[in-house]
Amino acid sequence: MKLKDKVAIITGAGSGQGAASARLFASEGAKVVIVEWNEENGKKVEEEISQAGQEALFIKTDISKEEDVVAVVQQVMDKYGGIDILFNNASVGFSERNKYKMAAIQDTPLEDWNNIIGINLNGAYLLCRHILPIMIKQNSGNIINNSSMNGLVGVTGADAYTAAKGGIVSLTRVMAVDNGKHNIRVNCICPGAIDTPMIAEVLEDRNISENFNGNPLGRVGKPEEIATAALFLASDDSSFITGLIMPVDGGWGAL
Ligand SMILES: NC(=O)c1ccc[n+]([C@@H]2O[C@H](COP(=O)([O-])OP(=O)(O)OC[C@H]3O[C@@H](n4cnc5c(N)ncnc54)[C@H](O)[C@@H]3O)[C@@H](O)[C@H]2O)c1
């Protein structure tokens, strides 16, 4: 029970890494708030966790809308009276490529650029903007941001996504520097290829199977392998770690 009675907000917890983290955090005793714009998926994860006798609350939210984020914070404060953990995990990526162009910069219309940055970077900013004052007042808090290896190196073909992920890395560092004095830790995970709906089509297109030769471990990661990294950062197991930019990538960054 590494997170006993901790209130943990996880964005994008209706799918993939966010859902795996919600399940793991709840099994470790956290009260998990599922912040997700896909109602069906958000409710499903809430139900699963409740049926396991653990605590979860789904709140339908678009993290790029400030009024939605303000409403989440209000609802969580009214119900639980505090916020211990924020996992900024939600993003749009290749799974939304019919909606937003995942392309090189010269092929990215401004509208798509703004929408992708609006969710993948501004969404985390909005959650932090409205939750940090609460954590500062508590004199405790733990923020984890989900970036990507795209935030650390140039990966072709999704420039707005990549720019947002670089922003998440820098935001993590400055927030860690500013908020250590308030007993708030801020860390960042940079996943490599993880088998979730976000890259399902890309894996299929490029004919990448489980025997993936793109990293030293020779396979694609599982969402649960990001959840365990998030749990490490969220728990006291990492009590002296802040400002860490942590690749969880099967060694891809070492190539
Ligand atoms: N899958 C990968 O290979 C990979 C690699 C590197 C980084 N990441 C990052 O990991 C994180 C989790 O992604 P995943 O792989 O689990 O993908 P996913 O598509 O399975 O999950 C993303 C979730 O975020 C939600 N979401 C998107 N926009 C939202 C919004 N505006 N408001 C609320 N919810 C919203 C989606 O509905 C979805 O449930 C993302 O930040 C992603 O960029 C993924």
The ligand as a Gaussian input file, in Angstrom:
#p B3LYP/6-31G(d) Opt

LIG

0 1
 N        2.154000       4.817000     -26.709000
 C        3.366000       5.253000     -26.956000
 O        4.153000       4.643000     -27.695000
 C        3.854000       6.536000     -26.307000
 C        5.211000       6.858000     -26.440000
 C        5.693000       7.999000     -25.835000
 C        4.848000       8.795000     -25.070000
 N        3.537000       8.460000     -24.949000
 C        2.708000       9.320000     -24.106000
 O        2.108000       8.559000     -23.089000
 C        0.894000       9.191000     -22.661000
 C       -0.241000       8.178000     -22.602000
 O       -0.540000       7.752000     -23.923000
 P       -1.045000       6.277000     -24.273000
 O        0.050000       5.625000     -25.020000
 O       -1.578000       5.621000     -23.051000
 O       -2.196000       6.629000     -25.327000
 P       -3.767000       6.428000     -25.317000
 O       -4.248000       7.038000     -26.584000
 O       -4.085000       5.007000     -25.047000
 O       -4.263000       7.301000     -24.067000
 C       -4.360000       8.704000     -24.089000
 C       -5.622000       9.095000     -23.327000
 O       -5.683000      10.523000     -23.222000
 C       -7.041000      10.921000     -23.444000
 N       -7.098000      12.316000     -23.891000
 C       -6.571000      12.846000     -25.019000
 N       -6.861000      14.152000     -25.093000
 C       -7.572000      14.469000     -23.987000
 C       -8.157000      15.682000     -23.513000
 N       -8.089000      16.821000     -24.216000
 N       -8.781000      15.670000     -22.320000
 C       -8.883000      14.513000     -21.615000
 N       -8.375000      13.335000     -22.030000
 C       -7.723000      13.315000     -23.202000
 C       -7.515000       9.948000     -24.538000
 O       -8.925000       9.913000     -24.640000
 C       -6.901000       8.644000     -24.072000
 O       -7.760000       7.984000     -23.170000
 C        0.674000      10.339000     -23.640000
 O        1.109000      11.545000     -23.067000
 C        1.549000       9.966000     -24.814000
 O        1.939000      11.095000     -25.564000
 C        3.022000       7.358000     -25.574000

